[in-house]
């Protein structure tokens, strides 16, 4: 019984650590327009690799809640409900689905890098769809105009983040396991 509690405490700690890492790296962004380039999705990919689907998604939700109460953890050191209801709020919500979908593939096919990569791509597409739809509504833009500012500039960088996560994420998890922290 104690071992189960210890594992749960370790998992809770890792969820908190990954949420904290997201809080540290999430605000770092490069403003290129309405939608900035940030490291949030890279940390989400790492979280899912390290924690698995459920705990990785939970880690992002903890980060989201921290930002929603007003702490400046979102891109550009912003926070609060206004960010969620602003032009990039759809991406913030979309990242929940990105973590969940990516995690399904990463958990099920952890030894097949191409399947993990496919899961990250599908999850990111879902985040793009939700973010683009909300951005189009908020900014009163056409679908094509929204794609041009909310998706196309991010594809190459997001693919690079997926590659980094696919190469480094499993190594981080292995080291945590070998250190007895997972």
N, C-alpha and C positions, 0 to 999 in steps of 0.2 A: 504494500500500500504506500509506503514512504517513497519508493522508487517512482511510482506514478506521479505523486505530488512533485517530486524533484524534476521529473521530465516536464510537467506542466509549468513549473516555475521557470525552467530554462526556456521553454517556448514563449512564455509571457515576456520574459526578459528580452529574448531575441526579437519579438514583435515590437517591443518598446525601443530597442536599439535601432531597428530598421526604420521605425517611424521617426526617430530622432535624426537619423542620417537623411531622411527625406526632408525633414524640417531644416536641416543645415544646407543641403544642396538645392532644394526646391526654389528658394528665393533667388539663387544665382541664375540670372537670365540675361539674354541679349535681346534688347527690344528692337525688333525689325519691322514693327507695325503694330496692328491691333493684337496679334498673337505673338508673344515672344518665344525665343528658343530657350528652353530650360533643360535642366538635368533630371527633372521629376520622373520622366518615363524610364530613364536609365536605372534609377534607384528602384523603381517598381519592378523592372525586370530582375534586378539583383535580388530583391525581396522575395520574389516568387521562386527563384532558383534556390535561395537559402532556406526559406521557410515553407515552401510548398504553396499550393493554390489557396487554401483556406486562410492560413496564417499570413501569407503575403498580401492577400486582398485585405485582410483585417488590419494589417500594418498601414496600408494606404488609407483605409477608412479612419484610423486613429489620426493620421496626419491631416486628413481632410477636416475632421472635427476640430482639431487644434486650430487650423486656419479659420474655420467658420466662427469660432468664438472670438476671433479678432487678433490672434497672434500673427505677426507678419512673416508667415512661412510660405506664402504663395509667391509666384514670380514677382520680381521687383520689390521684394520685402513688403508685400501687401497681405491683407487678411480681412476677414469679416464676410457677412452674408452678401454684401454688395458685390464682392468678387464672384460669388456663385451665380448671382443674377445678372452679372455683367456679360460682355461679349465672349469671354473665355470660359464661362461657367459650364458649358456643354462638354468641354475637354476635361474639366475637373471631374464631372460625373462620368464621362466616358472612360476615364482611367480606372474606375472601379471595374468596369466590364473588361477592360484590357488586362488587368491583373487576373481576374477570374478566368477568362478564356485562355490566356497565356499559361496560367497555372495548370489548367486541365492537361494541356499538351506536355508541359514540362514534367508534371507528376507521372503521367502515363508513359511517356517516351523519353525518360531521362537519359538513356544511353544512345539515343538517336538524335544527333544535333540538328539534322535537317527538319525533323518533326517539331522539335522545340522551337526552331526558327520559324517554321510555318505557324505554330501557335502564337508566337509573338506578332507575326505579320497580321494574322486574322484579328487578334485582340486590338492591335493598333488601328486596323481598318475600322473596327467598330467604334473606337474612340474618335477617329476622324469623322465618321458619319454623325455621331452625336454632337461633336464639337462644331462641325460645319453647319449642321441644321440649326443649332442654337445661335451660332454667330450670324448666319444669314438672317434669322429672325431679329436678333438684337440690333444688327447694323443695317437692316433693311437693304440687303444686297441680293443680287441674283445668285443662283447656285454656282455658276461659273466664276463669278467675281469672288465668291467666298472660297472656292477651291484654290484660286490663285493666291489668296492671302493667308488661308488657314490650313492648307494641306501641301501644296506643291513645294513651297520653300523648305519643308520639313522632312520630306521623304528620304533624301540622301543621309541626312544626319541621324534620323531615326533608324535607318537600316544599319548605320555604323554603330549606334548604341546597342542594337540587337546583337550584332557580331561580338562586340565587347562583352555583353552580358553572357552570351552563349559560350564564350571562351573562358571568362573569369568566374562567372557564377558557380559552376560546378566545382571549381578549385576552392572557392571560399567555403562552400558547404563541406567538402572533404576535410579541409583544415579544421573547421569547427567540430566535425565528428571525431577526428583524430585527437583533438584537444579535450574531448569529453564534454563539449559545450552544446552538443545537439542531441 
